[in-house]
């Protein structure tokens, strides 16, 4: 209820008296918004003059359409009802009812629909409007003045409606029938969501605004936060918006600024704006993106995004692509398809007979293979892989692989690596794949971040021949910078992955000769629409932008290696083949202390590791927003940590 409920029941000047008399003559009472906002009669007169001049210039029909659309975007019940009543004489009840329900299908001209779309967007997201929005009005035939008038009409409605909303002015009775009134102001579920979503939107923007300058490290620990969150489940319900505020406030001290350009830990990417927005839509739409029949929109987007990815990475155009939780499950998909294929070749029916009694599958990997491959093999019941010798950068040695293959009797899978987590180096793909295929092996490539090098003309030579493998795994939430979680699994022969994951049941409706359903290419039969942020990221970047993203990450890694390598007491241990840099600071003890000092200060974040029997500080450049200033800030942070250790420039 408004605190102004009983304000100015009697007019205080002649102008306000005229306004009151006009309302009484029109609707039989003085409208609450007239009574309260006309307390500043000079401002109200200016408002009346402004809207009158806009309506006279634009024409009453167009003015009311713009006003209704802007009020719709604001969800201003006062203005929707007031101008719904005024518009009855222009459109008639049935057309106004259709406009209220969906103006796109209300018998309006295409130009009028474009006008309403523009005016509604002024209310919902004017900050995101670009030249193309105004161009849409131009293309619809509006003149310069008309375009300005439409913008003014919508902006003016924002001014008035927001004043009403901010003062919590009560809603007056309406003469409109219930059906029309409900259609105009809306009813039901949308109102249940809006307050909580608006709070989430505000809190999300507060967080994103803080990221460029905030300390990267969390301000508290998981144990401390768990103590704050502890307590019994409340006996009754809590307002959704209150829950959002409470969650944001409690979590904020424990958030790692992973989206920061100064975060270089664990090969975690940031999030591109278009990808983040698309991920919000994925949650709002709440599509189970598993079946083409049930969710055709997400299935279509998955197909397009998959083809774009395959093209960018230079993989076979006929390959099947699915979206998983991350690199571990993407490896699982490729290796599961390989397991089925090599057992089929050995004459063993895996689906019917299981693994018990089957020919043993030997899996060969480099001795610096990533642990996610080991996990996937464990999940698949294949046990530990046999390791093959690598060089000092972690690249598998073809001669050693050949010897290992010669020693295998029975089905074999070879796991190659595109991007060593310490050096960024790539296995020699063409030679290793040839050797493996000569021995009848299935070749899987773990390329969580490194496979993206294939998108770059500058770096793809390091992956020469990678397209000859049988399956590949990568992460979109790393190099492509989409939100967690999003892995990508690609299998060269679609029938191989569909044979591993496909299933049929009477309730799973499939479309005859249509492409495979998304759930036939990944372990999940229920999943969120991960393809939406991938599509949005690629659509926003285009081919050239994707190349620039990949090459920019590698360039920043090189700049960090150069800047840090110039500091006293710093060793750069790897060749910096892509986006990884591994550093040591003399003894293991000093390296651990310097690493801890950097993390404790929190200006930047890099994770410690161990490589070639040495403690290292590992840098993974994965964030689209990292720039020259972030590189300089990082070098300065490490320099301060060294100075605290007594290591200074001489």
ABEGO torsion letter per residue (X at the ends): XBAAAABGABBABAAAAAAAAAAAAAAGBBBAAAAAAAABAAAAAAAAAAAAAAAAAAEAAAAAAAAAAAAAAAGBAAAAAAAAAAAAAAAEAAAAAAAAABAABAGBBAAAAAAAAAAAAAAABAAABBAAAAAAAAAAGBBAAAAAAAAAAAAAAAAAAAAAAAAGBBBBBBABBAAAAAAAAEBEAAAAAAAAAAAAAAAAAAAAAAAAABBABBABBAAAAAAAABEBBBABBBBAAAAAAAAAAAAAAABBBAABAABABGGBBBBBAAAAAAAAAAAAAGBBAABAAABAAAAAAAAAAAAAAAAAAGBBAABBBBBBABAAAAAAAAAAAAAAAAAAAAGBBAAAAEABGBBBBBBBBBAABBAAAAAAAAAAGAEBBBBBBBBAAGBBBAAAAAAAAAABBEBBBBBBBBGBAAAGBBBBAAAAAAAAAAAGBBBBBBBAAAAAAAABAAAAAAABGAAABABBBBBAABAAGBBOBBBBBBBABAAAAAAAABBBBAABBBBEABBBBAAAABABABBBBAAAAAAAAAAAAEAAAAAAAAAAAAAAAAAAAAAAAABBGBBBABAGABABBBBBAEBAAAAAAAAAAAAAAGABBBBBBBBGGBBBBBBBBABAABBAAAAAAAAAAAAAAAAAAGBBBX
